[in-house]
Amino acid sequence: MALGLGFFVFLLFEENQTVALEYLSAYLMEKSLSIDNIFVFILIFNAFRIKEIYYGRSILFGVLMAIVFRVIFITLGVELVDRFHWILYVFGAFLIYTGIKMFTASDDEEFDPKTHPVYKWIKRVLPIVPHDGGGKYVIKENGKRRYTMLFVVVIMLSVIDLVFAVDSIPAVMGISKNKMVIYTSNIFAVLGLRSLFFLLRGAVDKFDYLQQGVAIVLMFIGAKMLAEHWISQWIGKSAQVVISLAVIVLCIVGSIIYSKYHDKRKSLKREATTNAENI
């Protein structure tokens, strides 16, 4: 995370303020979306009964694979935009749709790793064993190669990250058209997933309204992509970058503060109820 923010300072000196702020906006956007990844990672580890001592290594390999997949995904996306500029409007509409869906999503819609198509595909094509193999990814049983739950988890982590990238990469393209900014903001944000997981895994379920804050940001960026032609006639590039950064910070910080305030109110209400029952 220090490297990711340090790269922002590096860009201030090596490039210019506009590029540096574009990178910071894209990085914060990716980092905010990463919190959803962490919640899913926790569900995956619990579903496949992975011991805590293997969490760090599993996430590390999952992240390295995710970076490779994201580089391929970004390259294809950038190439499509270069060839067909109108596809940005498709991305914009998709972000608005995703934002609305995310904003109105119910807490009951919980992700189940064992019903995910990727897990079903792995079970169908690979011989897997129902344990972690003592920390190994591949073991031999009766002279035959078998793949452990740890191997399954690494594949699941990298693929799930790519699914989340379907939202985040178009969002970054809505913030900046600079290829260097798109690549580096994604890579630095993904590199920080491992440390972010251990930092937030016990508190991620306390940010009840963070999802709504991210959803508003996605809708804002989507609307900005759709109206880019008209916005550029009235607002300069540098001002657009500052406004985007301000909206991202305001929505993310505001949703976290409101989540903590709401959580505190719920705690006080529960305490008052308990005291009344005791009396």
C-alpha positions as CSV (number, residue, x, y, z in Angstrom):
1,M,0.0,0.0,0.0
2,A,2.9,2.3,0.7
3,L,4.3,1.5,-2.7
4,G,1.0,2.3,-4.3
5,L,0.8,5.7,-2.7
6,G,4.5,6.3,-3.2
7,F,4.0,5.9,-6.9
8,F,1.6,8.8,-6.8
9,V,4.3,11.0,-5.3
10,F,6.7,9.7,-8.0
11,L,4.3,10.8,-10.7
12,L,4.0,14.2,-9.2
13,F,7.7,14.8,-9.8
14,E,8.2,12.7,-13.0
15,E,4.9,13.5,-14.9
16,N,2.5,16.3,-13.9
17,Q,-0.2,16.9,-11.4
18,T,-3.1,15.9,-13.7
19,V,-1.6,12.4,-14.4
20,A,-0.7,12.0,-10.7
21,L,-4.3,12.8,-9.6
22,E,-5.7,10.5,-12.3
23,Y,-3.6,7.7,-10.9
24,L,-4.6,8.5,-7.3
25,S,-8.3,8.5,-8.3
26,A,-8.0,5.2,-10.1
27,Y,-6.0,3.7,-7.3
28,L,-8.5,4.7,-4.7
29,M,-11.4,3.4,-6.9
30,E,-9.7,0.0,-7.3
31,K,-8.8,-0.1,-3.5
32,S,-12.4,0.5,-2.6
33,L,-13.7,-2.2,-4.9
34,S,-11.1,-4.5,-3.4
35,I,-12.9,-4.5,-0.1
36,D,-15.7,-6.6,-1.7
37,N,-12.9,-9.0,-2.8
38,I,-11.9,-9.5,0.8
39,F,-15.4,-10.4,1.9
40,V,-15.5,-13.1,-0.9
41,F,-12.0,-14.3,0.0
42,I,-13.1,-14.9,3.6
43,L,-16.1,-16.9,2.3
44,I,-13.9,-19.0,0.0
45,F,-11.4,-19.9,2.8
46,N,-14.3,-20.8,5.2
47,A,-16.1,-22.9,2.5
48,F,-13.1,-25.0,1.7
49,R,-11.9,-25.2,5.3
50,I,-8.4,-23.8,4.7
51,K,-6.2,-23.4,7.7
52,E,-5.3,-19.9,8.7
53,I,-1.6,-20.6,8.3
54,Y,-2.1,-21.0,4.6
55,Y,-4.1,-17.8,4.0
56,G,-1.1,-15.6,3.2
57,R,0.5,-18.0,0.7
58,S,-2.8,-18.7,-1.0
59,I,-3.6,-15.0,-1.4
60,L,-0.1,-14.3,-2.7
61,F,-0.3,-16.9,-5.5
62,G,-3.9,-15.8,-6.2
63,V,-2.8,-12.2,-6.5
64,L,0.1,-13.0,-8.8
65,M,-2.3,-14.9,-11.1
66,A,-4.8,-12.1,-10.9
67,I,-2.2,-9.6,-12.1
68,V,-1.5,-11.7,-15.1
69,F,-5.2,-12.0,-15.9
70,R,-5.8,-8.3,-15.4
71,V,-2.9,-7.3,-17.7
72,I,-4.4,-9.4,-20.4
73,F,-7.9,-8.1,-19.7
74,I,-6.7,-4.4,-19.6
75,T,-4.8,-4.9,-22.9
76,L,-7.9,-6.2,-24.6
77,G,-10.0,-3.4,-23.2
78,V,-7.6,-0.7,-24.2
79,E,-7.3,-2.2,-27.7
80,L,-11.1,-2.3,-28.1
81,V,-11.3,1.4,-27.0
82,D,-8.6,2.4,-29.4
83,R,-10.3,0.7,-32.3
84,F,-14.0,1.4,-31.4
85,H,-14.2,4.6,-29.3
86,W,-18.0,4.2,-29.0
87,I,-17.4,1.2,-26.7
88,L,-16.7,3.7,-23.9
89,Y,-20.4,4.6,-24.0
90,V,-21.2,0.8,-23.6
91,F,-18.8,0.8,-20.6
92,G,-20.5,3.9,-19.2
93,A,-24.0,2.3,-19.4
94,F,-22.7,-0.9,-17.9
95,L,-21.2,1.0,-14.9
96,I,-24.5,2.8,-14.3
97,Y,-26.3,-0.6,-14.4
98,T,-23.8,-2.2,-12.1
99,G,-23.9,0.8,-9.7
100,I,-27.7,0.6,-9.5
101,K,-27.6,-3.2,-9.0
102,M,-24.9,-2.8,-6.3
103,F,-26.8,0.0,-4.5
104,T,-30.0,-2.0,-4.3
105,A,-28.4,-5.4,-3.6
106,S,-29.8,-7.3,-0.6
107,D,-27.6,-8.5,2.2
108,D,-29.2,-12.0,1.8
109,E,-27.6,-12.5,-1.6
110,E,-24.5,-14.3,-0.2
111,F,-21.9,-15.7,-2.4
112,D,-21.5,-19.5,-2.2
113,P,-18.1,-20.7,-3.5
114,K,-19.2,-24.3,-3.8
115,T,-22.0,-23.5,-6.2
116,H,-19.8,-21.2,-8.4
117,P,-19.4,-22.4,-12.0
118,V,-15.5,-22.2,-11.7
119,Y,-15.5,-24.7,-8.8
120,K,-17.9,-27.0,-10.6
121,W,-15.6,-26.8,-13.7
122,I,-12.5,-27.6,-11.6
123,K,-14.3,-30.6,-10.1
124,R,-15.3,-31.9,-13.5
125,V,-11.8,-31.6,-15.2
126,L,-9.4,-32.2,-12.4
127,P,-9.1,-35.0,-9.8
128,I,-9.3,-33.1,-6.5
129,V,-9.1,-34.3,-2.9
130,P,-11.2,-32.8,0.0
131,H,-8.3,-31.5,2.1
132,D,-5.4,-29.0,1.9
133,G,-2.7,-31.7,1.5
134,G,-0.7,-30.3,4.4
135,G,0.0,-27.1,2.6
136,K,0.7,-28.7,-0.8
137,Y,-1.1,-27.8,-4.0
138,V,-0.5,-31.2,-5.8
139,I,-0.1,-34.5,-4.1
140,K,0.1,-38.2,-5.2
141,E,-2.4,-40.8,-3.9
142,N,-2.1,-44.4,-5.1
143,G,0.5,-43.3,-7.6
144,K,-1.9,-40.7,-9.2
145,R,-1.7,-36.9,-9.2
146,R,-4.4,-35.2,-7.1
147,Y,-5.1,-31.5,-6.6
148,T,-5.8,-30.2,-3.1
149,M,-8.3,-27.7,-1.8
150,L,-5.4,-25.2,-1.6
151,F,-5.0,-25.4,-5.3
152,V,-8.7,-24.9,-5.8
153,V,-8.7,-21.9,-3.6
154,V,-5.8,-20.2,-5.5
155,I,-7.7,-20.7,-8.8
156,M,-10.9,-19.4,-7.2
157,L,-9.2,-16.3,-5.8
158,S,-7.6,-15.3,-9.1
159,V,-10.8,-15.9,-11.1
160,I,-13.1,-14.1,-8.7
161,D,-10.7,-11.1,-8.8
162,L,-11.1,-11.1,-12.6
163,V,-14.9,-11.1,-12.2
164,F,-14.6,-8.0,-10.0
165,A,-12.3,-6.5,-12.7
166,V,-15.2,-6.5,-15.1
167,D,-16.5,-3.5,-13.1
168,S,-13.3,-1.9,-12.0
169,I,-11.3,-1.8,-15.3
170,P,-14.1,0.1,-17.2
171,A,-14.3,2.4,-14.1
172,V,-10.6,3.2,-14.3
173,M,-11.0,3.9,-18.1
174,G,-13.7,6.4,-17.2
175,I,-11.2,8.2,-14.9
176,S,-8.2,8.2,-17.3
177,K,-7.3,7.3,-20.8
178,N,-3.6,7.1,-20.0
179,K,-2.5,3.5,-20.4
180,M,0.2,3.8,-17.8
181,V,-2.3,5.0,-15.2
182,I,-4.8,2.2,-16.1
183,Y,-2.1,-0.5,-15.7
184,T,-0.3,0.8,-12.7
185,S,-3.4,1.7,-10.6
186,N,-4.7,-1.9,-11.2
187,I,-1.4,-3.6,-10.4
188,F,-0.7,-1.6,-7.3
189,A,-4.2,-2.0,-6.0
190,V,-4.1,-5.8,-6.5
191,L,-0.7,-6.1,-4.9
192,G,-2.1,-4.6,-1.8
193,L,-4.9,-7.2,-1.5
194,R,-2.9,-9.5,0.7
195,S,-2.1,-6.9,3.3
196,L,-5.6,-5.4,3.0
197,F,-7.1,-8.8,3.7
198,F,-5.2,-9.2,7.0
199,L,-5.9,-5.6,8.0
200,L,-9.7,-5.7,7.4
201,R,-10.8,-9.3,7.6
202,G,-12.2,-8.8,11.1
203,A,-13.9,-5.5,10.3
204,V,-15.0,-5.8,6.7
205,D,-18.6,-6.8,7.7
206,K,-18.9,-3.6,9.8
207,F,-18.8,-1.4,6.7
208,D,-22.5,-1.9,6.0
209,Y,-22.9,1.1,3.7
210,L,-19.5,1.0,1.9
211,Q,-21.2,-0.9,-1.0
212,Q,-23.6,1.9,-1.5
213,G,-20.8,4.5,-1.5
214,V,-18.9,2.5,-4.2
215,A,-22.1,2.1,-6.1
216,I,-22.6,5.9,-6.3
217,V,-19.0,6.3,-7.5
218,L,-19.6,3.7,-10.3
219,M,-22.8,5.5,-11.3
220,F,-21.0,8.9,-11.3
221,I,-18.1,7.6,-13.5
222,G,-20.6,5.9,-15.8
223,A,-22.6,9.1,-16.3
224,K,-19.3,11.0,-16.8
225,M,-18.3,8.5,-19.6
226,L,-21.7,8.9,-21.3
227,A,-21.6,12.7,-21.1
228,E,-17.9,13.1,-21.8
229,H,-18.3,15.1,-25.0
230,W,-20.5,17.8,-23.4
231,I,-18.6,17.9,-20.1
232,S,-15.3,18.5,-22.0
233,Q,-16.8,21.6,-23.6
234,W,-17.5,23.2,-20.2
235,I,-14.9,21.8,-17.8
236,G,-11.1,21.4,-18.4
237,K,-9.3,18.1,-18.1
238,S,-7.5,19.1,-14.9
239,A,-10.8,20.2,-13.2
240,Q,-12.5,17.0,-14.3
241,V,-9.7,15.0,-12.6
242,V,-10.0,17.0,-9.3
243,I,-13.8,16.6,-9.3
244,S,-13.6,12.8,-9.9
245,L,-11.1,12.5,-7.0
246,A,-13.3,14.6,-4.7
247,V,-16.4,12.5,-5.5
248,I,-14.5,9.2,-4.9
249,V,-13.0,10.3,-1.6
250,L,-16.3,11.9,-0.4
251,C,-18.4,8.8,-1.2
252,I,-15.9,6.3,0.2
253,V,-15.1,8.2,3.4
254,G,-18.7,9.3,3.9
255,S,-20.0,5.7,3.5
256,I,-17.4,4.4,6.0
257,I,-18.2,7.1,8.6
258,Y,-22.0,6.5,8.1
259,S,-21.4,2.7,8.5
260,K,-19.6,3.3,11.8
261,Y,-22.2,5.8,13.0
262,H,-25.0,3.3,12.1
263,D,-23.1,0.4,13.8
264,K,-22.7,2.5,16.9
265,R,-26.5,3.3,17.0
266,K,-27.3,-0.4,16.6
267,S,-25.0,-1.2,19.5
268,L,-26.5,1.4,21.7
269,K,-30.0,0.2,20.8
270,R,-29.1,-3.4,21.6
271,E,-27.6,-2.3,24.9
272,A,-30.7,-0.3,25.8
273,T,-32.9,-3.3,25.0
274,T,-30.7,-5.6,27.1
275,N,-30.8,-3.2,30.0
276,A,-34.6,-2.9,29.8
277,E,-35.0,-6.7,29.7
278,N,-32.7,-7.0,32.8
279,I,-34.7,-4.4,34.7
